[in-house]
């Protein structure tokens, strides 16, 4: 990930948008139970953390694949 992109992602005041997602009630209850134990103020910040973690892993994997393809093409 480029440094500038990383800096933008670390900005606490970046714009947010609302998203609606349907999830099983028991999953939401588990998230509500676990969130404070992990230091989150609620279940929604925990969901954002989970999504962000998975996204960063996938971005890194795909960006590394692109670099590997470029290296192998030479």
Short mmCIF file of the C-alpha atoms (twelve columns), coordinates in Angstrom:
data_MODEL
# 
_entry.id   MODEL 
# 
loop_
_atom_site.group_PDB 
_atom_site.id 
_atom_site.type_symbol 
_atom_site.label_atom_id 
_atom_site.label_alt_id 
_atom_site.label_comp_id 
_atom_site.label_asym_id 
_atom_site.label_seq_id 
_atom_site.Cartn_x 
_atom_site.Cartn_y 
_atom_site.Cartn_z 
_atom_site.pdbx_PDB_model_num 
ATOM 1  C CA . UNK A 1  0.000   0.000   0.000   1 
ATOM 2  C CA . UNK A 2  1.311   3.438   -0.890  1 
ATOM 3  C CA . UNK A 3  2.381   5.698   1.989   1 
ATOM 4  C CA . UNK A 4  -0.079  8.444   1.007   1 
ATOM 5  C CA . UNK A 5  -2.974  5.977   0.964   1 
ATOM 6  C CA . UNK A 6  -1.914  4.646   4.347   1 
ATOM 7  C CA . UNK A 7  -1.759  8.169   5.790   1 
ATOM 8  C CA . UNK A 8  -5.307  8.860   4.591   1 
ATOM 9  C CA . UNK A 9  -6.541  5.636   6.169   1 
ATOM 10 C CA . UNK A 10 -5.037  6.582   9.521   1 
ATOM 11 C CA . UNK A 11 -6.954  9.880   9.572   1 
ATOM 12 C CA . UNK A 12 -9.573  9.589   12.330  1 
ATOM 13 C CA . UNK A 13 -11.779 12.263  10.718  1 
ATOM 14 C CA . UNK A 14 -12.248 10.669  7.288   1 
ATOM 15 C CA . UNK A 15 -15.749 10.811  5.862   1 
ATOM 16 C CA . UNK A 16 -18.116 7.991   6.738   1 
ATOM 17 C CA . UNK A 17 -21.183 6.616   4.981   1 
ATOM 18 C CA . UNK A 18 -24.018 4.488   6.286   1 
ATOM 19 C CA . UNK A 19 -24.307 0.877   5.153   1 
ATOM 20 C CA . UNK A 20 -27.137 -1.528  5.849   1 
ATOM 21 C CA . UNK A 21 -26.313 -5.196  6.214   1 
ATOM 22 C CA . UNK A 22 -28.522 -8.037  7.370   1 
ATOM 23 C CA . UNK A 23 -26.910 -10.324 9.922   1 
ATOM 24 C CA . UNK A 24 -28.283 -13.066 12.168  1 
ATOM 25 C CA . UNK A 25 -29.477 -11.782 15.541  1 
ATOM 26 C CA . UNK A 26 -27.244 -14.197 17.446  1 
ATOM 27 C CA . UNK A 27 -24.171 -12.836 15.642  1 
ATOM 28 C CA . UNK A 28 -25.105 -9.283  16.635  1 
ATOM 29 C CA . UNK A 29 -25.609 -10.389 20.238  1 
ATOM 30 C CA . UNK A 30 -22.169 -12.051 20.226  1 
ATOM 31 C CA . UNK A 31 -20.602 -8.898  18.761  1 
ATOM 32 C CA . UNK A 32 -22.264 -6.774  21.470  1 
ATOM 33 C CA . UNK A 33 -20.914 -9.129  24.139  1 
ATOM 34 C CA . UNK A 34 -17.378 -9.296  22.766  1 
ATOM 35 C CA . UNK A 35 -16.895 -5.639  21.770  1 
ATOM 36 C CA . UNK A 36 -16.329 -4.209  25.282  1 
ATOM 37 C CA . UNK A 37 -14.003 -7.085  26.171  1 
ATOM 38 C CA . UNK A 38 -11.841 -6.086  23.183  1 
ATOM 39 C CA . UNK A 39 -11.929 -2.404  24.142  1 
ATOM 40 C CA . UNK A 40 -14.517 -1.255  21.587  1 
ATOM 41 C CA . UNK A 41 -17.254 1.212   22.479  1 
ATOM 42 C CA . UNK A 42 -19.871 -0.885  20.708  1 
ATOM 43 C CA . UNK A 43 -20.451 -3.610  18.173  1 
ATOM 44 C CA . UNK A 44 -20.378 -1.337  15.121  1 
ATOM 45 C CA . UNK A 45 -16.760 -0.217  15.663  1 
ATOM 46 C CA . UNK A 46 -15.881 -3.900  16.126  1 
ATOM 47 C CA . UNK A 47 -17.526 -4.778  12.800  1 
ATOM 48 C CA . UNK A 48 -15.575 -1.929  11.128  1 
ATOM 49 C CA . UNK A 49 -12.363 -3.317  12.645  1 
ATOM 50 C CA . UNK A 50 -13.129 -6.822  11.384  1 
ATOM 51 C CA . UNK A 51 -13.958 -5.556  7.883   1 
ATOM 52 C CA . UNK A 52 -10.879 -3.321  7.830   1 
ATOM 53 C CA . UNK A 53 -8.606  -6.163  8.943   1 
ATOM 54 C CA . UNK A 54 -9.884  -8.506  6.239   1 
ATOM 55 C CA . UNK A 55 -9.729  -5.785  3.622   1 
ATOM 56 C CA . UNK A 56 -6.117  -4.888  4.472   1 
ATOM 57 C CA . UNK A 57 -5.130  -8.555  4.207   1 
ATOM 58 C CA . UNK A 58 -6.793  -8.894  0.797   1 
ATOM 59 C CA . UNK A 59 -5.364  -5.606  -0.484  1 
ATOM 60 C CA . UNK A 60 -1.881  -6.663  0.567   1 
ATOM 61 C CA . UNK A 61 -2.310  -10.077 -1.030  1 
ATOM 62 C CA . UNK A 62 -3.563  -8.689  -4.336  1 
ATOM 63 C CA . UNK A 63 -0.999  -5.888  -4.432  1 
ATOM 64 C CA . UNK A 64 1.759   -8.423  -3.752  1 
ATOM 65 C CA . UNK A 65 0.355   -10.637 -6.537  1 
ATOM 66 C CA . UNK A 66 0.590   -7.700  -8.945  1 
ATOM 67 C CA . UNK A 67 4.204   -7.059  -7.938  1 
ATOM 68 C CA . UNK A 68 5.036   -10.757 -8.310  1 
ATOM 69 C CA . UNK A 69 3.457   -10.849 -11.779 1 
ATOM 70 C CA . UNK A 70 5.474   -7.804  -12.798 1 
ATOM 71 C CA . UNK A 71 8.700   -9.393  -11.555 1 
ATOM 72 C CA . UNK A 72 7.939   -12.683 -13.293 1 
ATOM 73 C CA . UNK A 73 7.132   -10.967 -16.586 1 
ATOM 74 C CA . UNK A 74 10.714  -9.728  -16.988 1 
# 
